[in-house]
Amino acid sequence: MADLISLEPRLEPDLQALGSGASRPEDLPRELKEDLARRLRFAGLLICILAPVSFAVTSAVGQLIAVEVRVASAVATAIAGALVVWIAGRRGIHPDRLLMVGSAFAVFIAFIFALTSVPATWFASHRAGFLWSPVAVWVLVFPLIVPGTRRRTLITAALAAATEPLVVLGLVFAGRQAMPTGQTFLLNAWPNLLAIALALVVSSTVYRLGEKLARVRAMGSYQLVRLLGRGGMGEVWLARHRLLARDAALKIIQPGALGTASVAEATDAFRRFEREARATAALRSPHTVELYDFGAAQDGTFYYVMELLDGIDLDRLVGQDGPVPPERCVYILQQACHSLYEAHVRGLVHRDVKPANVFLCRHGTDLDFVKLLDFGLVRERQQGEQAEAEAAAGAKLSGTPAFLAPETLTGSGAVDGRADLYGLGCVAYWLLTGRLVFERVSSLELAAAHATAAPVPIQQRATRPIPEGLAALIMQCLEKEPHRRPPTARHLADALGELGLASLWTEERRAEWWNARRRPAAPGTPGSSSGRVDPPTIPAVSPRSYPRSGQGT
């Protein structure tokens, strides 16, 4: 989920609208846009079910249209419904395109209804009562299922309502029926006109409800702007502070993800969460993601607010580009050590160091600047029964089996900062080989492998040569016994620095990589000026500015 807090170009139009403080009247509220795909799938599925039912009913009562036409119409309706279900189920489709699909679908189904169930009253000399045709009912109901903007609703409803009179005129021109009188035509068309007006009322009501929902969907001082994604712990939202106008990433943690089954457990979990969040907020390493705020909603949902980053996590980096050069790997590891060392000095253990939680970003003028994520779920190193109880209660908070240290998985011995160094070794293994240290089918098998199996030497899996010193350091981090690993993150960083590799990943090479892979950003959006990245003209933050002995230790 780490990639979900990145500032991707697809979010920039929304940020521009936020920056202007205005919302166009024709824009659909974000909450309705996010729910649009689900609603459209429901409409398509509903039509697939109604197609054979409608054919059976019209066959029983008899209609003006030949049975062959009605059979073809029923098949076309089912195909259209299935196609809409498929389109709405595709990932990444823009809401505006879904609205276009919904409008076309509404008009097409109205035409089918008109073609297969046009009532004989259109051609009768008189009409008894006020009858609603299937087309009029569809025009009224569709905005409830798939809401659209006011303008789009008017156009779609008018086109859909017009299909019935057009079918009537088609029957007349084909010589199947005589031209109805003007009075008869108006009496039969009147429900369709009323349906258009009511559809606009329905659309306006749904629009206002969407805006009201947007106002109430807030966490503390932050307004939820856009859902960025979901994961095992909950959801990540693009959020904005209501007073400071500051964009941030807000992570919502559902109570169930904390293993809370009662009010007392929920209270204890929040107290633990609050203590750990306060400790995390005190971290000052520039390579630790900044925690702005935290709290709990009335329904017991926990949340914390992080800085919004512009970049890519290591999981996606290797997945897209393959293994990185050794010099870039060292450059990344040293910065991660900077973050971990401060946390360890303060008595905090991350416990979930993995590629998805190590983020490369543009940070001011610095490129390939590392931010270590998800520090909101660290564990404090404590002693005694209270620590064991809290560790058991918070077990669901921490860890990914493919990157967890043996002592974390087996519960043998105290877990300290060296467990994070094991995870960092797994990250380095991934960076240089594009493969996990152990590749197993199930989490249980992964845990067993990390606890007992010897890893394959990294040189045997790498696609390019790896300096012996770097390979030895990584394999040392993967030792089963904590005392065989580097004693601290600072020792590991210093050992990496002695290899002299990080200096080979120069500012020019970093800029070249970002220029080749970053899409141009829209002008005027926060955090961006243009698609091109120039080498920084001021010194970057040194990844080796660690506290020396006696300072903060």
FILUM-479925 format. One line per 4 residues: number of its first residue (from 0); their letters; for each residue x, y, z of C-alpha. Coordinates in steps of 0.001 Angstrom, whole numbers. Last residue first. Layout:
% FILUM-479925
NUM) A) X Y Z ~ ...
% end
This chain:
% FILUM-479925
552) TGQG) 22760 7450 22290 ~ 21742 10989 21389 ~ 25275 12192 20872 ~ 27763 10073 22838
548) SRPY) 29132 8311 19803 ~ 28389 10128 16564 ~ 24917 10906 15360 ~ 24584 9928 11710
544) SRPS) 25063 12318 8780 ~ 25685 9455 6332 ~ 22813 9963 3917 ~ 24028 13500 3264
540) VAPI) 21211 15831 2407 ~ 21849 16981 -1138 ~ 24182 19858 -1875 ~ 22633 22661 -3916
536) TPPD) 22374 22824 -7705 ~ 20227 19744 -8050 ~ 20396 17904 -11367 ~ 17489 18892 -13581
532) VRGS) 14204 16989 -13677 ~ 11983 17452 -16701 ~ 8227 16898 -16548 ~ 7516 20431 -15491
528) SSGP) 6821 22465 -12392 ~ 5632 19986 -9807 ~ 4861 19808 -6107 ~ 1387 21227 -6354
524) TGPA) -17 21518 -9863 ~ 525 24665 -11918 ~ 1644 22963 -15086 ~ 465 19364 -15525
520) APRR) 3256 16923 -14790 ~ 5314 15336 -17532 ~ 5621 11550 -17055 ~ 8621 10388 -15047
516) RANW) 10644 7536 -16480 ~ 13459 8944 -18612 ~ 13833 12206 -16727 ~ 13948 10367 -13407
512) WEAR) 16729 8048 -14564 ~ 18791 10848 -16108 ~ 18396 12974 -12978 ~ 19760 10142 -10842
508) REET) 22636 9558 -13221 ~ 23524 13266 -13203 ~ 23331 13461 -9412 ~ 25792 10601 -9175
504) WLSA) 25261 6953 -8290 ~ 29024 6342 -8272 ~ 29315 8096 -4898 ~ 27253 5290 -3354
500) LGLE) 29839 2647 -4269 ~ 32765 3595 -2016 ~ 32635 275 -133 ~ 33483 2133 3098
496) GLAD) 30057 3779 2967 ~ 28309 409 3181 ~ 30294 -405 6323 ~ 29363 2976 7790
492) ALHR) 25696 2382 7008 ~ 25782 -1094 8594 ~ 27457 242 11726 ~ 24871 3010 11893
488) ATPP) 22024 526 11521 ~ 23321 -1262 14601 ~ 25070 -4499 15631 ~ 25623 -5780 12075
484) RRHP) 24250 -9337 11986 ~ 25781 -12348 13763 ~ 24257 -11322 17119 ~ 20773 -11558 15601
480) EKEL) 21142 -15294 14822 ~ 19553 -16319 11542 ~ 22027 -14328 9426 ~ 20383 -12337 6643
476) CQMI) 22169 -9053 7487 ~ 25466 -10897 7041 ~ 24311 -12005 3576 ~ 23817 -8359 2673
472) LAAL) 27220 -7348 4028 ~ 28983 -10200 2175 ~ 27299 -9291 -1124 ~ 28400 -5668 -713
468) GEPI) 32002 -6651 -23 ~ 32066 -9131 -2901 ~ 30999 -6513 -5426 ~ 27869 -7653 -7293
464) PRTA) 28101 -8623 -10957 ~ 24833 -8450 -12953 ~ 21804 -10770 -13186 ~ 21915 -11613 -9486
460) RQQI) 20745 -15032 -8348 ~ 24031 -16818 -7703 ~ 25674 -13649 -6379 ~ 22974 -13398 -3688
456) PVPA) 23979 -16620 -2003 ~ 20881 -18848 -1695 ~ 19401 -18377 1761 ~ 19875 -21049 4452
452) ATAH) 16627 -22501 5725 ~ 15529 -22562 9407 ~ 13500 -19550 10555 ~ 13215 -17725 7252
448) AAAL) 12171 -20971 5554 ~ 9591 -21808 8231 ~ 8036 -18357 7959 ~ 7836 -18659 4190
444) ELSS) 6226 -22084 4458 ~ 3607 -20684 6813 ~ 2993 -17723 4509 ~ 2201 -20105 1660
440) VREF) 3664 -20828 -1769 ~ 7349 -20272 -1067 ~ 10046 -18081 -2541 ~ 12789 -17357 -38
436) VLRG) 15168 -14406 -376 ~ 12651 -12771 -2683 ~ 13570 -12030 -6272 ~ 14386 -8924 -8341
432) TLLW) 18063 -9768 -7862 ~ 19780 -6586 -6660 ~ 16808 -4718 -5206 ~ 15158 -7840 -3798
428) YAVC) 18306 -8912 -1947 ~ 18662 -5342 -658 ~ 15090 -5501 678 ~ 15798 -8847 2352
424) GLGY) 18870 -7292 3976 ~ 16688 -4407 5140 ~ 14338 -6932 6757 ~ 17297 -8477 8591
420) LDAR) 18392 -4987 9603 ~ 14906 -4418 11015 ~ 15309 -7502 13214 ~ 18641 -6054 14352
416) GDVA) 16711 -3146 15835 ~ 15348 -5294 18645 ~ 13143 -8350 19091 ~ 13785 -10213 22324
412) GSGT) 14272 -13966 22233 ~ 12509 -16750 20376 ~ 9114 -15570 19184 ~ 9402 -17797 16110
408) LTEP) 8437 -15269 13446 ~ 10042 -12205 15004 ~ 13170 -14133 15941 ~ 13479 -15380 12351
404) ALFA) 13425 -11849 10889 ~ 10464 -10860 8738 ~ 10743 -9955 5062 ~ 8696 -12591 3188
400) PTGS) 6306 -12971 6157 ~ 5147 -9320 6080 ~ 5098 -7781 9528 ~ 3263 -5765 12050
396) LKAG) -210 -4814 13048 ~ -1720 -8257 13437 ~ 547 -9010 16352 ~ -665 -5983 18273
392) AAAE) -2434 -7846 21053 ~ 364 -10391 21310 ~ 2988 -7663 21469 ~ 891 -5864 24057
388) AEAQ) 778 -8927 26276 ~ 4504 -9595 25887 ~ 5379 -5965 26634 ~ 3173 -5951 29719
384) EGQQ) 4795 -9174 30962 ~ 8266 -7707 31154 ~ 10578 -5632 29019 ~ 9926 -3060 26371
380) RERV) 11178 -2268 22905 ~ 8471 -122 21388 ~ 6651 -1485 18387 ~ 6192 372 15112
376) LGFD) 2838 839 13398 ~ 2885 4545 12583 ~ 6337 4080 11082 ~ 4531 2982 7947
372) LLKV) 7027 4467 5516 ~ 10789 4967 5153 ~ 11477 7885 2848 ~ 14456 7755 522
368) FDLD) 15504 10630 -1732 ~ 16164 9285 -5212 ~ 16331 12907 -6345 ~ 17006 15923 -4131
364) TGHR) 15911 19384 -5269 ~ 12910 19457 -2981 ~ 12279 15837 -2155 ~ 11664 13891 -5347
360) CLFV) 10858 10416 -4161 ~ 12032 6887 -3548 ~ 9893 5036 -1018 ~ 10793 2125 1232
356) NAPK) 7622 599 2694 ~ 6714 -1429 -415 ~ 10250 -2850 -480 ~ 9965 -4275 3063
352) VDRH) 10831 -3174 6603 ~ 7850 -4264 8702 ~ 9092 -4600 12285 ~ 9823 -849 12720
348) VLGR) 11507 -1208 16106 ~ 11482 1817 18397 ~ 13758 2386 21407 ~ 14698 5970 20597
344) VHAE) 18125 4853 19383 ~ 16384 2278 17198 ~ 14239 4928 15549 ~ 17253 7154 14896
340) YLSH) 19146 4256 13356 ~ 16234 3181 11208 ~ 15942 6514 9404 ~ 19645 6863 8641
336) CAQQ) 19805 3172 7724 ~ 17198 3813 5028 ~ 19447 6522 3618 ~ 22410 4162 3499
332) LIYV) 20330 1440 1876 ~ 19229 3657 -1018 ~ 22739 4764 -2029 ~ 23952 1175 -1601
328) CREP) 21279 -101 -3991 ~ 22088 2670 -6454 ~ 25735 1621 -6486 ~ 24829 -2046 -6890
324) PVPG) 22801 -1331 -10049 ~ 19029 -1862 -9734 ~ 17104 -5049 -10465 ~ 14138 -4811 -12856
320) DQGV) 12564 -1633 -14198 ~ 8830 -2073 -13537 ~ 8708 -4669 -10749 ~ 11977 -3361 -9340
316) LRDL) 10556 148 -8927 ~ 7085 -1088 -7967 ~ 8416 -2893 -4908 ~ 10970 -160 -4237
312) DIGD) 8298 2506 -3792 ~ 7726 5295 -6327 ~ 7740 9086 -6282 ~ 5982 12207 -5088
308) LLEM) 5103 11978 -1416 ~ 2177 13265 633 ~ 3130 13752 4276 ~ 1339 11491 6692
304) VYYF) -1961 11588 8589 ~ -2983 8871 11013 ~ -6297 7150 11437 ~ -8066 4867 13843
300) TGDQ) -11684 3829 13307 ~ -13618 3477 16570 ~ -16959 4577 15102 ~ -16550 8067 16586
296) AAGF) -13282 8597 14725 ~ -9853 8021 16252 ~ -6695 10132 16169 ~ -3451 10876 14410
292) DYLE) -1577 13894 13052 ~ 1311 15075 10924 ~ 3569 12029 10680 ~ 6613 12733 8517
288) VTHP) 7991 9819 6525 ~ 11404 8981 7905 ~ 14367 9837 5667 ~ 14608 13414 6932
284) SRLA) 15295 11919 10367 ~ 13283 13798 12963 ~ 11358 11135 14813 ~ 9036 12707 17427
280) ATAR) 5945 11824 15390 ~ 6891 8161 15790 ~ 6845 8366 19582 ~ 3484 10095 19522
276) AERE) 2135 7483 17117 ~ 3412 4679 19344 ~ 1673 6090 22408 ~ -1554 6742 20513
272) FRRF) -1615 3271 18930 ~ -1050 1645 22310 ~ -3832 3735 23831 ~ -6011 2948 20825
268) ADTA) -5434 -774 21178 ~ -6225 -674 24888 ~ -9494 1108 24215 ~ -10408 -1294 21408
264) EAVS) -9614 -4247 23672 ~ -11868 -2833 26380 ~ -14675 -2177 23907 ~ -14481 -5730 22606
260) ATGL) -13187 -7680 19610 ~ -10089 -5705 18742 ~ -7610 -7493 16453 ~ -6126 -4263 15171
256) AGPQ) -7353 -4904 11615 ~ -10876 -5255 12997 ~ -10747 -1687 14328 ~ -10293 -342 10780
252) IIKL) -7134 1656 10117 ~ -7571 4757 7984 ~ -4436 6199 6408 ~ -4501 9872 5515
248) AADR) -2049 11121 2880 ~ -1587 14886 2985 ~ -2432 18091 1168 ~ -2221 21283 3209
244) ALLR) -4990 23875 2963 ~ -4076 25020 6502 ~ -7629 25335 7781 ~ -9491 22303 6414
240) HRAL) -6382 20152 6180 ~ -6586 18230 2933 ~ -6730 14489 2392 ~ -5781 11993 -325
236) WVEG) -7017 8796 1206 ~ -5461 5483 2216 ~ -7743 2632 3279 ~ -7690 -268 5718
232) MGGR) -4995 -2514 7175 ~ -5063 -5189 4465 ~ -5040 -2669 1672 ~ -7227 -137 -77
228) GLLR) -6475 2672 -2482 ~ -6177 6361 -3251 ~ -9650 7412 -2146 ~ -10082 11107 -2863
224) VLQY) -10667 14282 -894 ~ -11177 13333 2747 ~ -11262 16554 4756 ~ -8745 16737 7572
220) SGMA) -9223 18496 10909 ~ -10413 15314 12604 ~ -11234 12774 9956 ~ -13743 14002 7435
216) RVRA) -16612 12518 5491 ~ -19314 14917 6645 ~ -18752 17489 3927 ~ -18379 14922 1140
212) LKEG) -21609 13235 2211 ~ -23411 16568 1920 ~ -22030 17018 -1585 ~ -23209 13550 -2584
208) LRYV) -26638 14180 -1077 ~ -26864 17400 -3077 ~ -26070 15544 -6315 ~ -28584 12786 -5516
204) TSSV) -31273 15409 -5062 ~ -30326 17260 -8251 ~ -30411 14020 -10266 ~ -33819 13042 -8821
200) VLAL) -35255 16461 -9677 ~ -33804 16203 -13185 ~ -35315 12730 -13568 ~ -38679 14157 -12440
196) AIAL) -38636 16652 -15318 ~ -37705 13966 -17861 ~ -40351 11589 -16471 ~ -43001 14288 -16917
192) LNPW) -42100 14539 -20595 ~ -42318 10753 -20937 ~ -45683 10696 -19156 ~ -47011 13357 -21647
188) ANLL) -46046 11485 -24804 ~ -49148 9273 -24782 ~ -51552 12158 -24245 ~ -49637 14311 -26743
184) FTQG) -49835 11703 -29520 ~ -53518 11027 -28862 ~ -54320 14734 -29127 ~ -52296 15112 -32313
180) TPMA) -54057 12184 -33937 ~ -52192 8971 -34494 ~ -50749 8215 -37971 ~ -51987 4846 -39141
176) QRGA) -49974 1703 -38352 ~ -47728 -828 -40091 ~ -47061 1342 -43144 ~ -43341 1575 -42485
172) FVLG) -43720 5350 -42070 ~ -46305 4790 -39306 ~ -44242 2150 -37540 ~ -41222 4465 -37633
168) LVVL) -43309 7302 -36220 ~ -44215 5123 -33268 ~ -40579 4099 -32810 ~ -39601 7784 -32803
164) PETA) -42309 8595 -30242 ~ -40839 5877 -27963 ~ -37175 6818 -28449 ~ -37735 10446 -27426
160) AALA) -37779 9589 -23719 ~ -34252 8173 -23941 ~ -32917 11216 -25802 ~ -34528 13626 -23328
156) ATIL) -33367 11625 -20295 ~ -29766 11487 -21562 ~ -29620 15195 -22375 ~ -31202 16270 -19084
152) TRRR) -29113 13851 -17010 ~ -25928 15020 -18719 ~ -26715 18631 -17879 ~ -27548 17868 -14277
148) TGPV) -24476 15664 -13773 ~ -24977 11930 -13578 ~ -26407 9395 -11173 ~ -26418 5695 -12152
144) ILPF) -29100 3798 -10210 ~ -31257 6737 -9141 ~ -30682 8522 -12462 ~ -31992 5345 -14231
140) VLVW) -35359 5210 -12447 ~ -37182 8125 -14103 ~ -36120 7448 -17687 ~ -36756 3717 -17158
136) VAVP) -40330 4358 -15932 ~ -41027 6582 -18939 ~ -39661 3926 -21314 ~ -41677 1143 -19660
132) SWLF) -44845 3170 -20403 ~ -46712 5047 -17689 ~ -50483 5148 -18043 ~ -52827 8035 -17162
128) GARH) -56425 6880 -17560 ~ -58353 5672 -20609 ~ -57012 6717 -23981 ~ -59131 7471 -27074
124) SAFW) -58962 6788 -30783 ~ -56261 4205 -30234 ~ -52926 4390 -32098 ~ -50619 5345 -29241
120) TAPV) -52804 3216 -26978 ~ -51371 128 -28701 ~ -48421 269 -26329 ~ -44788 209 -27534
116) STLA) -43340 -2815 -25730 ~ -40570 -4246 -27890 ~ -39309 -1188 -29762 ~ -39844 1304 -26957
112) FIFA) -38119 -919 -24423 ~ -35250 -1485 -26845 ~ -34950 2257 -27456 ~ -34924 2925 -23697
108) IFVA) -32181 302 -23344 ~ -30061 2118 -25930 ~ -30614 5541 -24371 ~ -29624 4358 -20872
104) FASG) -26574 2466 -22161 ~ -25310 5515 -24054 ~ -25655 7610 -20905 ~ -23954 5002 -18713
100) VMLL) -21048 4595 -21137 ~ -20562 8360 -21189 ~ -20671 8455 -17386 ~ -18140 5639 -17234
96) RDPH) -15881 7645 -19523 ~ -16080 10600 -17160 ~ -15337 8292 -14225 ~ -11978 7288 -15784
92) IGRR) -11271 3577 -16196 ~ -8440 2485 -13908 ~ -9565 -1088 -13338 ~ -12166 -2704 -15556
88) GAIW) -15391 -3794 -13848 ~ -17470 -996 -15356 ~ -16531 -2157 -18863 ~ -17424 -5799 -18131
84) VVLA) -20770 -4994 -16515 ~ -21562 -2650 -19425 ~ -20793 -5421 -21920 ~ -23020 -7863 -20024
80) GAIA) -25912 -5393 -20113 ~ -25404 -4723 -23835 ~ -25313 -8463 -24577 ~ -28516 -9056 -22608
76) TAVA) -30256 -6184 -24421 ~ -29088 -7399 -27833 ~ -30479 -10879 -27094 ~ -33831 -9442 -25982
72) SAVR) -33960 -7190 -29057 ~ -33278 -10096 -31410 ~ -36129 -12056 -29810 ~ -38434 -9020 -29987
68) VEVA) -37650 -8497 -33654 ~ -38382 -12141 -34435 ~ -41669 -11928 -32494 ~ -42950 -9153 -34699
64) ILQG) -43706 -5807 -33054 ~ -47271 -4667 -32279 ~ -47384 -6610 -29041 ~ -49000 -9650 -27469
60) VAST) -49685 -10071 -23757 ~ -47764 -13317 -23264 ~ -44945 -12521 -25692 ~ -44446 -9144 -24038
56) VAFS) -44123 -10806 -20626 ~ -41695 -13489 -21791 ~ -39525 -10963 -23623 ~ -39398 -8698 -20583
52) VPAL) -38348 -11588 -18345 ~ -35633 -12616 -20810 ~ -34136 -9086 -20796 ~ -34787 -8304 -17115
48) ICIL) -31876 -10363 -15790 ~ -29293 -8884 -18157 ~ -30826 -5454 -17500 ~ -30244 -5808 -13756
44) LGAF) -26654 -6923 -14316 ~ -25961 -3838 -16417 ~ -27545 -1530 -13832 ~ -25605 -3181 -10983
40) RLRR) -22355 -2829 -12897 ~ -23162 846 -13408 ~ -23710 1329 -9692 ~ -20406 -335 -8808
36) ALDE) -18525 1732 -11383 ~ -20086 4987 -10187 ~ -19227 4602 -6515 ~ -15983 6591 -6743
32) KLER) -17686 9173 -8939 ~ -20535 9541 -6454 ~ -18108 10214 -3599 ~ -16183 12632 -5793
28) PLDE) -19207 14848 -6339 ~ -20145 15081 -10049 ~ -18870 18207 -11739 ~ -21461 20228 -13686
24) PRSA) -21565 23039 -11104 ~ -17768 23518 -11421 ~ -16111 23421 -8054 ~ -14077 26283 -6718
20) GSGL) -11323 26640 -4151 ~ -8779 27146 -6907 ~ -6298 24894 -5166 ~ -8862 22160 -4757
16) AQLD) -9651 22173 -8454 ~ -5947 21970 -9240 ~ -5535 19107 -6790 ~ -8288 17176 -8522
12) PELR) -6643 17718 -11892 ~ -3325 16507 -10368 ~ -4461 13145 -9095 ~ -3653 11229 -12302
8) PELS) -122 12635 -12157 ~ 621 10508 -9088 ~ 1358 12061 -5689 ~ 2365 8944 -3842
4) ILDA) 467 7726 -817 ~ -824 4661 -2576 ~ 2612 3351 -3384 ~ 2965 2255 234
0) M) 0 0 0
% end
